[in-house]
């Protein structure tokens, strides 16, 4: 007859032997053992399991096929990059590493697709540790989305009388080790930006938050730093009201082969800041943990949306769900809006755009077949109901509306049975999405993709992305497209040291701001990663520049 | 801050074959052991499954979200590939030990007989009993004891709730106990 007192301990024995029991439980278990022969017998059983499993591994023949399997695998690799990285930040890591010295001249006419690289032989078994210097920016999944506080059919800032700051006056006082993640303009001369400050030379110390204000045409930090945290997104609903979000950071350490400790900073608790009555205040929005990315976009001071990536859904005490959480701000409070991606670990929300009250589009993708196939997802929440379109193979990274009947969505699509990846632009006319032809040769640029779109007005838009690994003679090149008078044209990207432009905000008839990533010099040897640094760009009368002081 | 493996995945997502090769070398030894037991020692099936796993990694590296460890993510893919391979395999050896249900709660009668067991567990007998365990239960023991995954990660790999992982461990114990008491005679294949 089982000793009922033993049952709780018996369940924990395998975890104890596998080293998975927290120390507090270990102590009570060990205290119980001392006097319980039954549990001691069970313990002996479990202690024999690892050895027995290992002895079964001894039956496995020596591995002689590593190289031949690799060769066979190489032959089967489609000549395409896989699903492209989701956000400018993620791509920035790779672009910094692989970029050859940037040329000052304009990018030349796109080169034909490079011939397939010669298959590399299997690498030596001796692992060489990647020695990396990294920023604490997390794997941001949420892509760019145009921020425009007047999206609900009120027209654009082009109707504003102010032209914004004189270009010559604009500059920043960016602190050392700072990186900008997002920005928002409340008016042509009033804006906010968020990000973090982190010194990769002291990676054991986490980042702290950075909040910048555009005042008198200078972007300056304000004294509001939250330690051990980062801010990832900001949106002003009006000149006097706005929201910023981010997360606290917690350390996860691993030991490198050379004995040094590697610090990884994971997103933890959600941080929410509310700007009201002239100051930023921290707001408590409890219950969101393991938040890897957060993005907020306000339509006004009373209406807005937030998407969290990685917040655990509590579907039950034993159920883990790494999910996308969609929150709606209305009536002075944030509340969760159910979304398929909340419980579907194969679904990703990469961007969203609020249209009007309680009306939002989200975009992203859905993996099916154990991740082997990907479908772009456009989901519309309207009158309390989600309707979803998922018939395009590919991924949509960003969506932006200038009015309820003019929207753009961009990304990439798979063609030729997942052998080729082409950039994708879709247009919404108020009732349906249709694919739009890109200018040649962009439309045929294998591996090129778009990540960020801004609908400036019903007749103008910008889209940014990358030509991919095969585009551009000097490495991945920025893909910049401008829409005007019914046509998309490719724009030569003039800033040789800036990649991954995103979050473009048009703040006046002649001015706008965006975030770009500073591509550091490629004299750093391959495999040594530089810290991707987000900087503020200005668009003045069609001319791009990096603001001085960064 | 991304780990080295996460950087490899990020590079793979841009079409970097060299990075795929590095990840392959890094994970092949343990994936091979894992797949060997999942595919009943079929060497060819193991090599094919390894290819399929890294093909899937190649195709979906851009969708890796960084919220699980890279190794957990790759094992998730490997679990599915093994499942797929078993279903389409003609040489399908089903477990010889009774396949216990995951849900429900049967009265725990085993402790009564456990008192008659020797305190020293015969490792050979245990190894033999493990060999006969159903793949569903064997897998959870492998992942937790041999591959160093936490219960949460194991749940992610198997795509089941955490509670199911715990109950599978518990049922594996009972199945092994039955085998140790009265070994099933192996059926001819």
Interface residues (C-beta under 8 A of the other chain):
Chain A: X1 X2 X3 X6 X7 X10 X11 X14 X15 X17 X18 X20 X38 X40 X41 X42 X44 X45 X46 X48 X49 X50 X51 X52 X53 X54 X55 X56 X57 X59 X60 X61 X63 X65 X66 X68 X69 X70 X72 X73 X74 X76 X77 X78 X80 X81 X82 X83 X84 X85 X86 X90 X91 X93 X94 X97 X98 X117 X119 X120 X122 X123 X125 X127 X129 X130 X132 X134 X135 X136 X138 X139 X141 X203 X254 X262 X263 X264 X265 X290 X292 X309 X310 X316 X317 X318 X319 X320 X322 X348 X365 X367 X370 X371 X372 X374 X395 X418 X447 X468 X469 X470 X476 X529
Chain B: X1 X2 X3 X4 X6 X7 X8 X10 X11 X12 X13 X14 X15 X16 X17 X18 X20 X21 X22 X24 X25 X26 X28 X29 X32 X33 X36 X37 X41 X43 X47 X50 X51 X54 X55 X56 X57 X58 X59 X60 X61 X62 X63 X65 X66 X67 X68 X77 X80 X81 X84 X108 X111 X112 X114 X115 X117 X119 X120 X121 X123 X126 X127 X130 X131 X141 X142 X144 X145 X146 X150 X151 X152 X155 X156 X161 X162 X163 X164 X166 X169 X170 X173 X176 X177
